């Protein structure tokens, strides 16, 4: 998969994940229908946070597949103490 396709896949997954909790009345999109006529707001927000981490994991997986993840500070960059 190209890098451009990976980026568009993450954008599409984020768009779907942001709207899915508010589009259905099932718990976690596959569970039983909510007992009342509508799911409570806390249930929708819980699903939204859960899907946030799922999309983040997908983005991390695609970044690892494309190559080495960008090194974070401290691995090969000089520290501030030595620059002063």
mmCIF file of the N, C-alpha and C atoms, coordinates in Angstrom:
data_MODEL
# 
_entry.id   MODEL 
# 
loop_
_atom_site.group_PDB 
_atom_site.id 
_atom_site.type_symbol 
_atom_site.label_atom_id 
_atom_site.label_alt_id 
_atom_site.label_comp_id 
_atom_site.label_asym_id 
_atom_site.label_entity_id 
_atom_site.label_seq_id 
_atom_site.pdbx_PDB_ins_code 
_atom_site.Cartn_x 
_atom_site.Cartn_y 
_atom_site.Cartn_z 
_atom_site.occupancy 
_atom_site.B_iso_or_equiv 
_atom_site.pdbx_formal_charge 
_atom_site.auth_seq_id 
_atom_site.auth_comp_id 
_atom_site.auth_asym_id 
_atom_site.auth_atom_id 
_atom_site.pdbx_PDB_model_num 
ATOM 1   N N  . UNK A 1 1  ? 0.837   -1.166 0.000  1.00 0.00 ? 1  UNK A N  1 
ATOM 2   C CA . UNK A 1 1  ? 0.000   0.000  0.000  1.00 0.00 ? 1  UNK A CA 1 
ATOM 3   C C  . UNK A 1 1  ? 0.889   1.238  0.000  1.00 0.00 ? 1  UNK A C  1 
ATOM 4   N N  . UNK A 1 2  ? 0.546   2.182  -0.832 1.00 0.00 ? 2  UNK A N  1 
ATOM 5   C CA . UNK A 1 2  ? 1.357   3.395  -0.908 1.00 0.00 ? 2  UNK A CA 1 
ATOM 6   C C  . UNK A 1 2  ? 1.090   4.283  0.312  1.00 0.00 ? 2  UNK A C  1 
ATOM 7   N N  . UNK A 1 3  ? 1.974   5.235  0.505  1.00 0.00 ? 3  UNK A N  1 
ATOM 8   C CA . UNK A 1 3  ? 1.828   6.137  1.645  1.00 0.00 ? 3  UNK A CA 1 
ATOM 9   C C  . UNK A 1 3  ? 0.574   6.999  1.501  1.00 0.00 ? 3  UNK A C  1 
ATOM 10  N N  . UNK A 1 4  ? 0.277   7.412  0.288  1.00 0.00 ? 4  UNK A N  1 
ATOM 11  C CA . UNK A 1 4  ? -0.919  8.211  0.047  1.00 0.00 ? 4  UNK A CA 1 
ATOM 12  C C  . UNK A 1 4  ? -2.183  7.423  0.366  1.00 0.00 ? 4  UNK A C  1 
ATOM 13  N N  . UNK A 1 5  ? -2.212  6.162  -0.042 1.00 0.00 ? 5  UNK A N  1 
ATOM 14  C CA . UNK A 1 5  ? -3.372  5.320  0.256  1.00 0.00 ? 5  UNK A CA 1 
ATOM 15  C C  . UNK A 1 5  ? -3.512  5.100  1.757  1.00 0.00 ? 5  UNK A C  1 
ATOM 16  N N  . UNK A 1 6  ? -2.393  4.953  2.463  1.00 0.00 ? 6  UNK A N  1 
ATOM 17  C CA . UNK A 1 6  ? -2.439  4.787  3.918  1.00 0.00 ? 6  UNK A CA 1 
ATOM 18  C C  . UNK A 1 6  ? -3.023  6.027  4.593  1.00 0.00 ? 6  UNK A C  1 
ATOM 19  N N  . UNK A 1 7  ? -2.624  7.190  4.126  1.00 0.00 ? 7  UNK A N  1 
ATOM 20  C CA . UNK A 1 7  ? -3.129  8.438  4.696  1.00 0.00 ? 7  UNK A CA 1 
ATOM 21  C C  . UNK A 1 7  ? -4.628  8.555  4.481  1.00 0.00 ? 7  UNK A C  1 
ATOM 22  N N  . UNK A 1 8  ? -5.085  8.250  3.267  1.00 0.00 ? 8  UNK A N  1 
ATOM 23  C CA . UNK A 1 8  ? -6.513  8.331  2.984  1.00 0.00 ? 8  UNK A CA 1 
ATOM 24  C C  . UNK A 1 8  ? -7.309  7.289  3.757  1.00 0.00 ? 8  UNK A C  1 
ATOM 25  N N  . UNK A 1 9  ? -6.723  6.128  3.994  1.00 0.00 ? 9  UNK A N  1 
ATOM 26  C CA . UNK A 1 9  ? -7.387  5.104  4.784  1.00 0.00 ? 9  UNK A CA 1 
ATOM 27  C C  . UNK A 1 9  ? -7.579  5.570  6.225  1.00 0.00 ? 9  UNK A C  1 
ATOM 28  N N  . UNK A 1 10 ? -6.566  6.201  6.800  1.00 0.00 ? 10 UNK A N  1 
ATOM 29  C CA . UNK A 1 10 ? -6.678  6.716  8.171  1.00 0.00 ? 10 UNK A CA 1 
ATOM 30  C C  . UNK A 1 10 ? -7.708  7.847  8.231  1.00 0.00 ? 10 UNK A C  1 
ATOM 31  N N  . UNK A 1 11 ? -7.722  8.733  7.244  1.00 0.00 ? 11 UNK A N  1 
ATOM 32  C CA . UNK A 1 11 ? -8.701  9.822  7.220  1.00 0.00 ? 11 UNK A CA 1 
ATOM 33  C C  . UNK A 1 11 ? -10.117 9.263  7.106  1.00 0.00 ? 11 UNK A C  1 
ATOM 34  N N  . UNK A 1 12 ? -10.321 8.283  6.248  1.00 0.00 ? 12 UNK A N  1 
ATOM 35  C CA . UNK A 1 12 ? -11.634 7.672  6.094  1.00 0.00 ? 12 UNK A CA 1 
ATOM 36  C C  . UNK A 1 12 ? -12.059 6.944  7.367  1.00 0.00 ? 12 UNK A C  1 
ATOM 37  N N  . UNK A 1 13 ? -11.128 6.214  7.986  1.00 0.00 ? 13 UNK A N  1 
ATOM 38  C CA . UNK A 1 13 ? -11.438 5.509  9.238  1.00 0.00 ? 13 UNK A CA 1 
ATOM 39  C C  . UNK A 1 13 ? -11.796 6.493  10.340 1.00 0.00 ? 13 UNK A C  1 
ATOM 40  N N  . UNK A 1 14 ? -11.091 7.621  10.410 1.00 0.00 ? 14 UNK A N  1 
ATOM 41  C CA . UNK A 1 14 ? -11.392 8.634  11.424 1.00 0.00 ? 14 UNK A CA 1 
ATOM 42  C C  . UNK A 1 14 ? -12.760 9.271  11.182 1.00 0.00 ? 14 UNK A C  1 
ATOM 43  N N  . UNK A 1 15 ? -13.097 9.508  9.940  1.00 0.00 ? 15 UNK A N  1 
ATOM 44  C CA . UNK A 1 15 ? -14.388 10.087 9.608  1.00 0.00 ? 15 UNK A CA 1 
ATOM 45  C C  . UNK A 1 15 ? -15.522 9.141  9.992  1.00 0.00 ? 15 UNK A C  1 
ATOM 46  N N  . UNK A 1 16 ? -15.376 7.877  9.679  1.00 0.00 ? 16 UNK A N  1 
ATOM 47  C CA . UNK A 1 16 ? -16.396 6.887  10.031 1.00 0.00 ? 16 UNK A CA 1 
ATOM 48  C C  . UNK A 1 16 ? -16.476 6.723  11.546 1.00 0.00 ? 16 UNK A C  1 
ATOM 49  N N  . UNK A 1 17 ? -15.328 6.627  12.212 1.00 0.00 ? 17 UNK A N  1 
ATOM 50  C CA . UNK A 1 17 ? -15.303 6.419  13.659 1.00 0.00 ? 17 UNK A CA 1 
ATOM 51  C C  . UNK A 1 17 ? -15.891 7.610  14.415 1.00 0.00 ? 17 UNK A C  1 
ATOM 52  N N  . UNK A 1 18 ? -15.747 8.809  13.895 1.00 0.00 ? 18 UNK A N  1 
ATOM 53  C CA . UNK A 1 18 ? -16.280 9.985  14.569 1.00 0.00 ? 18 UNK A CA 1 
ATOM 54  C C  . UNK A 1 18 ? -17.803 10.042 14.499 1.00 0.00 ? 18 UNK A C  1 
ATOM 55  N N  . UNK A 1 19 ? -18.381 9.458  13.471 1.00 0.00 ? 19 UNK A N  1 
ATOM 56  C CA . UNK A 1 19 ? -19.825 9.547  13.293 1.00 0.00 ? 19 UNK A CA 1 
ATOM 57  C C  . UNK A 1 19 ? -20.575 8.284  13.690 1.00 0.00 ? 19 UNK A C  1 
ATOM 58  N N  . UNK A 1 20 ? -19.921 7.155  13.728 1.00 0.00 ? 20 UNK A N  1 
ATOM 59  C CA . UNK A 1 20 ? -20.597 5.885  13.971 1.00 0.00 ? 20 UNK A CA 1 
ATOM 60  C C  . UNK A 1 20 ? -21.325 5.809  15.311 1.00 0.00 ? 20 UNK A C  1 
ATOM 61  N N  . UNK A 1 21 ? -20.767 6.282  16.421 1.00 0.00 ? 21 UNK A N  1 
ATOM 62  C CA . UNK A 1 21 ? -21.512 6.192  17.682 1.00 0.00 ? 21 UNK A CA 1 
ATOM 63  C C  . UNK A 1 21 ? -22.838 6.959  17.678 1.00 0.00 ? 21 UNK A C  1 
ATOM 64  N N  . UNK A 1 22 ? -22.966 7.959  16.835 1.00 0.00 ? 22 UNK A N  1 
ATOM 65  C CA . UNK A 1 22 ? -24.162 8.783  16.804 1.00 0.00 ? 22 UNK A CA 1 
ATOM 66  C C  . UNK A 1 22 ? -25.150 8.346  15.716 1.00 0.00 ? 22 UNK A C  1 
ATOM 67  N N  . UNK A 1 23 ? -24.789 7.336  14.926 1.00 0.00 ? 23 UNK A N  1 
ATOM 68  C CA . UNK A 1 23 ? -25.639 6.909  13.821 1.00 0.00 ? 23 UNK A CA 1 
ATOM 69  C C  . UNK A 1 23 ? -26.449 5.649  14.116 1.00 0.00 ? 23 UNK A C  1 
ATOM 70  N N  . UNK A 1 24 ? -26.128 4.941  15.198 1.00 0.00 ? 24 UNK A N  1 
ATOM 71  C CA . UNK A 1 24 ? -26.885 3.728  15.496 1.00 0.00 ? 24 UNK A CA 1 
ATOM 72  C C  . UNK A 1 24 ? -27.171 3.645  16.983 1.00 0.00 ? 24 UNK A C  1 
ATOM 73  N N  . UNK A 1 25 ? -28.063 2.754  17.344 1.00 0.00 ? 25 UNK A N  1 
ATOM 74  C CA . UNK A 1 25 ? -28.463 2.587  18.738 1.00 0.00 ? 25 UNK A CA 1 
ATOM 75  C C  . UNK A 1 25 ? -27.893 1.308  19.354 1.00 0.00 ? 25 UNK A C  1 
ATOM 76  N N  . UNK A 1 26 ? -27.035 0.607  18.648 1.00 0.00 ? 26 UNK A N  1 
ATOM 77  C CA . UNK A 1 26 ? -26.428 -0.610 19.183 1.00 0.00 ? 26 UNK A CA 1 
ATOM 78  C C  . UNK A 1 26 ? -25.196 -0.262 20.003 1.00 0.00 ? 26 UNK A C  1 
ATOM 79  N N  . UNK A 1 27 ? -24.934 -1.055 21.029 1.00 0.00 ? 27 UNK A N  1 
ATOM 80  C CA . UNK A 1 27 ? -23.735 -0.866 21.846 1.00 0.00 ? 27 UNK A CA 1 
ATOM 81  C C  . UNK A 1 27 ? -22.533 -1.403 21.096 1.00 0.00 ? 27 UNK A C  1 
ATOM 82  N N  . UNK A 1 28 ? -21.518 -0.606 20.927 1.00 0.00 ? 28 UNK A N  1 
ATOM 83  C CA . UNK A 1 28 ? -20.275 -0.948 20.224 1.00 0.00 ? 28 UNK A CA 1 
ATOM 84  C C  . UNK A 1 28 ? -20.534 -1.480 18.817 1.00 0.00 ? 28 UNK A C  1 
ATOM 85  N N  . UNK A 1 29 ? -21.527 -0.968 18.167 1.00 0.00 ? 29 UNK A N  1 
ATOM 86  C CA . UNK A 1 29 ? -21.896 -1.237 16.782 1.00 0.00 ? 29 UNK A CA 1 
ATOM 87  C C  . UNK A 1 29 ? -22.315 -2.675 16.500 1.00 0.00 ? 29 UNK A C  1 
ATOM 88  N N  . UNK A 1 30 ? -22.151 -3.609 17.428 1.00 0.00 ? 30 UNK A N  1 
ATOM 89  C CA . UNK A 1 30 ? -22.510 -5.006 17.149 1.00 0.00 ? 30 UNK A CA 1 
ATOM 90  C C  . UNK A 1 30 ? -23.320 -5.623 18.273 1.00 0.00 ? 30 UNK A C  1 
ATOM 91  N N  . UNK A 1 31 ? -23.379 -4.970 19.399 1.00 0.00 ? 31 UNK A N  1 
ATOM 92  C CA . UNK A 1 31 ? -24.077 -5.510 20.557 1.00 0.00 ? 31 UNK A CA 1 
ATOM 93  C C  . UNK A 1 31 ? -25.576 -5.330 20.455 1.00 0.00 ? 31 UNK A C  1 
ATOM 94  N N  . UNK A 1 32 ? -26.251 -5.562 21.568 1.00 0.00 ? 32 UNK A N  1 
ATOM 95  C CA . UNK A 1 32 ? -27.715 -5.422 21.553 1.00 0.00 ? 32 UNK A CA 1 
ATOM 96  C C  . UNK A 1 32 ? -28.135 -3.957 21.444 1.00 0.00 ? 32 UNK A C  1 
ATOM 97  N N  . UNK A 1 33 ? -29.364 -3.771 21.022 1.00 0.00 ? 33 UNK A N  1 
ATOM 98  C CA . UNK A 1 33 ? -29.918 -2.423 20.922 1.00 0.00 ? 33 UNK A CA 1 
ATOM 99  C C  . UNK A 1 33 ? -30.096 -1.887 22.340 1.00 0.00 ? 33 UNK A C  1 
ATOM 100 N N  . UNK A 1 34 ? -29.868 -0.604 22.525 1.00 0.00 ? 34 UNK A N  1 
ATOM 101 C CA . UNK A 1 34 ? -30.001 0.026  23.842 1.00 0.00 ? 34 UNK A CA 1 
ATOM 102 C C  . UNK A 1 34 ? -31.405 -0.205 24.393 1.00 0.00 ? 34 UNK A C  1 
ATOM 103 N N  . UNK A 1 35 ? -31.498 -0.400 25.725 1.00 0.00 ? 35 UNK A N  1 
ATOM 104 C CA . UNK A 1 35 ? -32.779 -0.710 26.360 1.00 0.00 ? 35 UNK A CA 1 
ATOM 105 C C  . UNK A 1 35 ? -33.797 0.414  26.178 1.00 0.00 ? 35 UNK A C  1 
ATOM 106 N N  . UNK A 1 36 ? -33.364 1.633  26.356 1.00 0.00 ? 36 UNK A N  1 
ATOM 107 C CA . UNK A 1 36 ? -34.278 2.753  26.126 1.00 0.00 ? 36 UNK A CA 1 
ATOM 108 C C  . UNK A 1 36 ? -34.315 3.066  24.634 1.00 0.00 ? 36 UNK A C  1 
ATOM 109 N N  . UNK A 1 37 ? -35.098 4.039  24.279 1.00 0.00 ? 37 UNK A N  1 
ATOM 110 C CA . UNK A 1 37 ? -35.220 4.371  22.853 1.00 0.00 ? 37 UNK A CA 1 
ATOM 111 C C  . UNK A 1 37 ? -33.940 4.970  22.289 1.00 0.00 ? 37 UNK A C  1 
ATOM 112 N N  . UNK A 1 38 ? -33.123 5.578  23.163 1.00 0.00 ? 38 UNK A N  1 
ATOM 113 C CA . UNK A 1 38 ? -31.872 6.182  22.711 1.00 0.00 ? 38 UNK A CA 1 
ATOM 114 C C  . UNK A 1 38 ? -30.744 5.799  23.655 1.00 0.00 ? 38 UNK A C  1 
ATOM 115 N N  . UNK A 1 39 ? -29.548 5.696  23.115 1.00 0.00 ? 39 UNK A N  1 
ATOM 116 C CA . UNK A 1 39 ? -28.369 5.465  23.955 1.00 0.00 ? 39 UNK A CA 1 
ATOM 117 C C  . UNK A 1 39 ? -28.069 6.737  24.731 1.00 0.00 ? 39 UNK A C  1 
ATOM 118 N N  . UNK A 1 40 ? -27.613 6.601  25.974 1.00 0.00 ? 40 UNK A N  1 
ATOM 119 C CA . UNK A 1 40 ? -27.239 7.813  26.717 1.00 0.00 ? 40 UNK A CA 1 
ATOM 120 C C  . UNK A 1 40 ? -25.968 8.441  26.140 1.00 0.00 ? 40 UNK A C  1 
ATOM 121 N N  . UNK A 1 41 ? -25.779 9.719  26.429 1.00 0.00 ? 41 UNK A N  1 
ATOM 122 C CA . UNK A 1 41 ? -24.621 10.444 25.905 1.00 0.00 ? 41 UNK A CA 1 
ATOM 123 C C  . UNK A 1 41 ? -23.317 9.822  26.381 1.00 0.00 ? 41 UNK A C  1 
ATOM 124 N N  . UNK A 1 42 ? -23.251 9.380  27.640 1.00 0.00 ? 42 UNK A N  1 
ATOM 125 C CA . UNK A 1 42 ? -22.018 8.781  28.151 1.00 0.00 ? 42 UNK A CA 1 
ATOM 126 C C  . UNK A 1 42 ? -21.662 7.519  27.362 1.00 0.00 ? 42 UNK A C  1 
ATOM 127 N N  . UNK A 1 43 ? -22.654 6.774  26.900 1.00 0.00 ? 43 UNK A N  1 
ATOM 128 C CA . UNK A 1 43 ? -22.388 5.584  26.096 1.00 0.00 ? 43 UNK A CA 1 
ATOM 129 C C  . UNK A 1 43 ? -21.802 5.935  24.740 1.00 0.00 ? 43 UNK A C  1 
ATOM 130 N N  . UNK A 1 44 ? -22.341 6.978  24.151 1.00 0.00 ? 44 UNK A N  1 
ATOM 131 C CA . UNK A 1 44 ? -21.820 7.424  22.854 1.00 0.00 ? 44 UNK A CA 1 
ATOM 132 C C  . UNK A 1 44 ? -20.397 7.974  22.994 1.00 0.00 ? 44 UNK A C  1 
ATOM 133 N N  . UNK A 1 45 ? -20.149 8.725  24.068 1.00 0.00 ? 45 UNK A N  1 
ATOM 134 C CA . UNK A 1 45 ? -18.805 9.264  24.277 1.00 0.00 ? 45 UNK A CA 1 
ATOM 135 C C  . UNK A 1 45 ? -17.799 8.158  24.567 1.00 0.00 ? 45 UNK A C  1 
ATOM 136 N N  . UNK A 1 46 ? -18.216 7.123  25.307 1.00 0.00 ? 46 UNK A N  1 
ATOM 137 C CA . UNK A 1 46 ? -17.340 5.979  25.547 1.00 0.00 ? 46 UNK A CA 1 
ATOM 138 C C  . UNK A 1 46 ? -16.957 5.301  24.234 1.00 0.00 ? 46 UNK A C  1 
ATOM 139 N N  . UNK A 1 47 ? -17.943 5.087  23.370 1.00 0.00 ? 47 UNK A N  1 
ATOM 140 C CA . UNK A 1 47 ? -17.653 4.487  22.065 1.00 0.00 ? 47 UNK A CA 1 
ATOM 141 C C  . UNK A 1 47 ? -16.735 5.386  21.242 1.00 0.00 ? 47 UNK A C  1 
ATOM 142 N N  . UNK A 1 48 ? -16.942 6.691  21.324 1.00 0.00 ? 48 UNK A N  1 
ATOM 143 C CA . UNK A 1 48 ? -16.117 7.637  20.574 1.00 0.00 ? 48 UNK A CA 1 
ATOM 144 C C  . UNK A 1 48 ? -14.661 7.579  21.027 1.00 0.00 ? 48 UNK A C  1 
ATOM 145 N N  . UNK A 1 49 ? -14.431 7.527  22.326 1.00 0.00 ? 49 UNK A N  1 
ATOM 146 C CA . UNK A 1 49 ? -13.065 7.438  22.854 1.00 0.00 ? 49 UNK A CA 1 
ATOM 147 C C  . UNK A 1 49 ? -12.437 6.103  22.463 1.00 0.00 ? 49 UNK A C  1 
ATOM 148 N N  . UNK A 1 50 ? -13.197 5.034  22.554 1.00 0.00 ? 50 UNK A N  1 
ATOM 149 C CA . UNK A 1 50 ? -12.688 3.717  22.152 1.00 0.00 ? 50 UNK A CA 1 
ATOM 150 C C  . UNK A 1 50 ? -12.291 3.698  20.680 1.00 0.00 ? 50 UNK A C  1 
ATOM 151 N N  . UNK A 1 51 ? -13.132 4.243  19.831 1.00 0.00 ? 51 UNK A N  1 
ATOM 152 C CA . UNK A 1 51 ? -12.813 4.296  18.405 1.00 0.00 ? 51 UNK A CA 1 
ATOM 153 C C  . UNK A 1 51 ? -11.647 5.233  18.108 1.00 0.00 ? 51 UNK A C  1 
ATOM 154 N N  . UNK A 1 52 ? -11.459 6.259  18.922 1.00 0.00 ? 52 UNK A N  1 
ATOM 155 C CA . UNK A 1 52 ? -10.302 7.142  18.786 1.00 0.00 ? 52 UNK A CA 1 
ATOM 156 C C  . UNK A 1 52 ? -9.007  6.340  18.909 1.00 0.00 ? 52 UNK A C  1 
ATOM 157 N N  . UNK A 1 53 ? -8.965  5.468  19.916 1.00 0.00 ? 53 UNK A N  1 
ATOM 158 C CA . UNK A 1 53 ? -7.769  4.654  20.107 1.00 0.00 ? 53 UNK A CA 1 
ATOM 159 C C  . UNK A 1 53 ? -7.630  3.581  19.022 1.00 0.00 ? 53 UNK A C  1 
ATOM 160 N N  . UNK A 1 54 ? -8.728  3.076  18.500 1.00 0.00 ? 54 UNK A N  1 
ATOM 161 C CA . UNK A 1 54 ? -8.668  2.104  17.405 1.00 0.00 ? 54 UNK A CA 1 
ATOM 162 C C  . UNK A 1 54 ? -8.083  2.750  16.154 1.00 0.00 ? 54 UNK A C  1 
ATOM 163 N N  . UNK A 1 55 ? -8.526  3.956  15.837 1.00 0.00 ? 55 UNK A N  1 
ATOM 164 C CA . UNK A 1 55 ? -7.989  4.667  14.664 1.00 0.00 ? 55 UNK A CA 1 
ATOM 165 C C  . UNK A 1 55 ? -6.516  5.009  14.884 1.00 0.00 ? 55 UNK A C  1 
ATOM 166 N N  . UNK A 1 56 ? -6.149  5.386  16.093 1.00 0.00 ? 56 UNK A N  1 
ATOM 167 C CA . UNK A 1 56 ? -4.740  5.642  16.401 1.00 0.00 ? 56 UNK A CA 1 
ATOM 168 C C  . UNK A 1 56 ? -3.880  4.400  16.232 1.00 0.00 ? 56 UNK A C  1 
ATOM 169 N N  . UNK A 1 57 ? -4.398  3.256  16.657 1.00 0.00 ? 57 UNK A N  1 
ATOM 170 C CA . UNK A 1 57 ? -3.665  1.999  16.481 1.00 0.00 ? 57 UNK A CA 1 
ATOM 171 C C  . UNK A 1 57 ? -3.527  1.650  15.001 1.00 0.00 ? 57 UNK A C  1 
ATOM 172 N N  . UNK A 1 58 ? -4.572  1.904  14.217 1.00 0.00 ? 58 UNK A N  1 
ATOM 173 C CA . UNK A 1 58 ? -4.494  1.668  12.776 1.00 0.00 ? 58 UNK A CA 1 
ATOM 174 C C  . UNK A 1 58 ? -3.432  2.565  12.146 1.00 0.00 ? 58 UNK A C  1 
ATOM 175 N N  . UNK A 1 59 ? -3.397  3.831  12.544 1.00 0.00 ? 59 UNK A N  1 
ATOM 176 C CA . UNK A 1 59 ? -2.400  4.763  12.008 1.00 0.00 ? 59 UNK A CA 1 
ATOM 177 C C  . UNK A 1 59 ? -0.989  4.325  12.385 1.00 0.00 ? 59 UNK A C  1 
ATOM 178 N N  . UNK A 1 60 ? -0.808  3.881  13.612 1.00 0.00 ? 60 UNK A N  1 
ATOM 179 C CA . UNK A 1 60 ? 0.508   3.403  14.048 1.00 0.00 ? 60 UNK A CA 1 
ATOM 180 C C  . UNK A 1 60 ? 0.924   2.157  13.280 1.00 0.00 ? 60 UNK A C  1 
ATOM 181 N N  . UNK A 1 61 ? -0.006  1.247  13.063 1.00 0.00 ? 61 UNK A N  1 
ATOM 182 C CA . UNK A 1 61 ? 0.282   0.035  12.296 1.00 0.00 ? 61 UNK A CA 1 
ATOM 183 C C  . UNK A 1 61 ? 0.699   0.369  10.866 1.00 0.00 ? 61 UNK A C  1 
ATOM 184 N N  . UNK A 1 62 ? -0.027  1.273  10.226 1.00 0.00 ? 62 UNK A N  1 
ATOM 185 C CA . UNK A 1 62 ? 0.319   1.647  8.854  1.00 0.00 ? 62 UNK A CA 1 
ATOM 186 C C  . UNK A 1 62 ? 1.648   2.383  8.796  1.00 0.00 ? 62 UNK A C  1 
ATOM 187 N N  . UNK A 1 63 ? 1.950   3.176  9.822  1.00 0.00 ? 63 UNK A N  1 
ATOM 188 C CA . UNK A 1 63 ? 3.235   3.873  9.851  1.00 0.00 ? 63 UNK A CA 1 
ATOM 189 C C  . UNK A 1 63 ? 4.379   2.882  10.012 1.00 0.00 ? 63 UNK A C  1 
ATOM 190 N N  . UNK A 1 64 ? 4.183   1.871  10.836 1.00 0.00 ? 64 UNK A N  1 
ATOM 191 C CA . UNK A 1 64 ? 5.221   0.847  10.999 1.00 0.00 ? 64 UNK A CA 1 
ATOM 192 C C  . UNK A 1 64 ? 5.412   0.034  9.733  1.00 0.00 ? 64 UNK A C  1 
ATOM 193 N N  . UNK A 1 65 ? 4.329   -0.243 9.010  1.00 0.00 ? 65 UNK A N  1 
ATOM 194 C CA . UNK A 1 65 ? 4.441   -1.011 7.764  1.00 0.00 ? 65 UNK A CA 1 
ATOM 195 C C  . UNK A 1 65 ? 5.170   -0.235 6.677  1.00 0.00 ? 65 UNK A C  1 
ATOM 196 N N  . UNK A 1 66 ? 5.044   1.081  6.699  1.00 0.00 ? 66 UNK A N  1 
ATOM 197 C CA . UNK A 1 66 ? 5.676   1.881  5.643  1.00 0.00 ? 66 UNK A CA 1 
ATOM 198 C C  . UNK A 1 66 ? 7.171   2.064  5.866  1.00 0.00 ? 66 UNK A C  1 
ATOM 199 N N  . UNK A 1 67 ? 7.637   1.810  7.056  1.00 0.00 ? 67 UNK A N  1 
ATOM 200 C CA . UNK A 1 67 ? 9.055   1.964  7.353  1.00 0.00 ? 67 UNK A CA 1 
ATOM 201 C C  . UNK A 1 67 ? 9.245   2.261  8.821  1.00 0.00 ? 67 UNK A C  1 
ATOM 202 N N  . UNK A 1 68 ? 10.427  2.714  9.162  1.00 0.00 ? 68 UNK A N  1 
ATOM 203 C CA . UNK A 1 68 ? 10.717  3.015  10.557 1.00 0.00 ? 68 UNK A CA 1 
ATOM 204 C C  . UNK A 1 68 ? 9.910   4.222  11.010 1.00 0.00 ? 68 UNK A C  1 
ATOM 205 N N  . UNK A 1 69 ? 9.360   4.116  12.202 1.00 0.00 ? 69 UNK A N  1 
ATOM 206 C CA . UNK A 1 69 ? 8.641   5.241  12.778 1.00 0.00 ? 69 UNK A CA 1 
ATOM 207 C C  . UNK A 1 69 ? 9.646   6.339  13.078 1.00 0.00 ? 69 UNK A C  1 
ATOM 208 N N  . UNK A 1 70 ? 9.237   7.565  12.840 1.00 0.00 ? 70 UNK A N  1 
ATOM 209 C CA . UNK A 1 70 ? 10.129  8.707  13.033 1.00 0.00 ? 70 UNK A CA 1 
ATOM 210 C C  . UNK A 1 70 ? 10.716  8.675  14.443 1.00 0.00 ? 70 UNK A C  1 
ATOM 211 N N  . UNK A 1 71 ? 12.045  8.752  14.567 1.00 0.00 ? 71 UNK A N  1 
ATOM 212 C CA . UNK A 1 71 ? 12.662  8.692  15.906 1.00 0.00 ? 71 UNK A CA 1 
ATOM 213 C C  . UNK A 1 71 ? 12.280  9.906  16.748 1.00 0.00 ? 71 UNK A C  1 
ATOM 214 N N  . UNK A 1 72 ? 12.000  9.660  17.991 1.00 0.00 ? 72 UNK A N  1 
ATOM 215 C CA . UNK A 1 72 ? 11.599  10.721 18.908 1.00 0.00 ? 72 UNK A CA 1 
ATOM 216 C C  . UNK A 1 72 ? 12.831  11.420 19.475 1.00 0.00 ? 72 UNK A C  1 
ATOM 217 N N  . UNK A 1 73 ? 12.624  12.525 20.165 1.00 0.00 ? 73 UNK A N  1 
ATOM 218 C CA . UNK A 1 73 ? 13.720  13.309 20.728 1.00 0.00 ? 73 UNK A CA 1 
ATOM 219 C C  . UNK A 1 73 ? 14.537  12.462 21.701 1.00 0.00 ? 73 UNK A C  1 
ATOM 220 N N  . UNK A 1 74 ? 15.832  12.641 21.663 1.00 0.00 ? 74 UNK A N  1 
ATOM 221 C CA . UNK A 1 74 ? 16.703  11.919 22.572 1.00 0.00 ? 74 UNK A CA 1 
ATOM 222 C C  . UNK A 1 74 ? 17.394  10.736 21.933 1.00 0.00 ? 74 UNK A C  1 
ATOM 223 N N  . UNK A 1 75 ? 16.928  10.279 20.776 1.00 0.00 ? 75 UNK A N  1 
ATOM 224 C CA . UNK A 1 75 ? 17.539  9.102  20.179 1.00 0.00 ? 75 UNK A CA 1 
ATOM 225 C C  . UNK A 1 75 ? 18.790  9.461  19.390 1.00 0.00 ? 75 UNK A C  1 
ATOM 226 N N  . UNK A 1 76 ? 18.725  10.478 18.536 1.00 0.00 ? 76 UNK A N  1 
ATOM 227 C CA . UNK A 1 76 ? 19.907  10.828 17.751 1.00 0.00 ? 76 UNK A CA 1 
ATOM 228 C C  . UNK A 1 76 ? 20.123  12.340 17.699 1.00 0.00 ? 76 UNK A C  1 
ATOM 229 N N  . UNK A 1 77 ? 19.295  13.094 18.388 1.00 0.00 ? 77 UNK A N  1 
ATOM 230 C CA . UNK A 1 77 ? 19.443  14.543 18.368 1.00 0.00 ? 77 UNK A CA 1 
ATOM 231 C C  . UNK A 1 77 ? 20.204  14.993 19.603 1.00 0.00 ? 77 UNK A C  1 
ATOM 232 N N  . UNK A 1 78 ? 21.005  16.036 19.492 1.00 0.00 ? 78 UNK A N  1 
ATOM 233 C CA . UNK A 1 78 ? 21.732  16.519 20.671 1.00 0.00 ? 78 UNK A CA 1 
ATOM 234 C C  . UNK A 1 78 ? 20.760  17.126 21.682 1.00 0.00 ? 78 UNK A C  1 
ATOM 235 N N  . UNK A 1 79 ? 21.103  17.001 22.935 1.00 0.00 ? 79 UNK A N  1 
ATOM 236 C CA . UNK A 1 79 ? 20.241  17.557 23.970 1.00 0.00 ? 79 UNK A CA 1 
ATOM 237 C C  . UNK A 1 79 ? 20.464  19.059 24.074 1.00 0.00 ? 79 UNK A C  1 
ATOM 238 N N  . UNK A 1 80 ? 19.580  19.733 24.757 1.00 0.00 ? 80 UNK A N  1 
ATOM 239 C CA . UNK A 1 80 ? 19.685  21.182 24.892 1.00 0.00 ? 80 UNK A CA 1 
ATOM 240 C C  . UNK A 1 80 ? 20.897  21.589 25.717 1.00 0.00 ? 80 UNK A C  1 
ATOM 241 N N  . UNK A 1 81 ? 21.299  20.774 26.644 1.00 0.00 ? 81 UNK A N  1 
ATOM 242 C CA . UNK A 1 81 ? 22.443  21.136 27.490 1.00 0.00 ? 81 UNK A CA 1 
ATOM 243 C C  . UNK A 1 81 ? 23.702  21.317 26.654 1.00 0.00 ? 81 UNK A C  1 
ATOM 244 N N  . UNK A 1 82 ? 23.852  20.536 25.616 1.00 0.00 ? 82 UNK A N  1 
ATOM 245 C CA . UNK A 1 82 ? 25.069  20.619 24.819 1.00 0.00 ? 82 UNK A CA 1 
ATOM 246 C C  . UNK A 1 82 ? 24.995  21.745 23.795 1.00 0.00 ? 82 UNK A C  1 
ATOM 247 N N  . UNK A 1 83 ? 23.802  22.231 23.502 1.00 0.00 ? 83 UNK A N  1 
ATOM 248 C CA . UNK A 1 83 ? 23.662  23.300 22.527 1.00 0.00 ? 83 UNK A CA 1 
ATOM 249 C C  . UNK A 1 83 ? 23.898  24.676 23.138 1.00 0.00 ? 83 UNK A C  1 
ATOM 250 N N  . UNK A 1 84 ? 23.792  24.789 24.433 1.00 0.00 ? 84 UNK A N  1 
ATOM 251 C CA . UNK A 1 84 ? 23.948  26.097 25.057 1.00 0.00 ? 84 UNK A CA 1 
ATOM 252 C C  . UNK A 1 84 ? 25.354  26.401 25.223 1.00 0.00 ? 84 UNK A C  1 
# 
